[in-house]
Amino acid sequence: MYCIDATKRRTSQNRLVWHYDKIRRSISTPAIKDGIVYEADFSAFCTRLTQTGRLIGRTIFLPPWGSPMLIAADISW
């Protein structure tokens, strides 16, 4: 997984912010909530990273065929 700074010009500045190479093959798009990046891969892991690329943890589950979705629910009724 690569995090790049899209505001920098590719020809003149280094756009790479951080790189995390422990995520295996994936077709999903990461989800971000409260400063945590969630990425699912075909090895049946959901990897959680800080927005600076530091590993928070990994959870095992079934291999995904989509992207992680984070849902906020207000149950204060």
Number of C-alpha atoms within 10 A of each C-alpha: 14 10 14 13 13 10 8 12 10 11 7 7 10 11 15 13 13 14 13 13 7 9 15 12 10 18 13 15 13 18 15 17 12 7 10 19 20 21 22 30 22 17 15 15 19 23 20 21 19 15 16 14 17 14 15 11 12 15 10 12 13 12 14 17 12 12 16 16 12 10 7 7 6 6 5 4 3
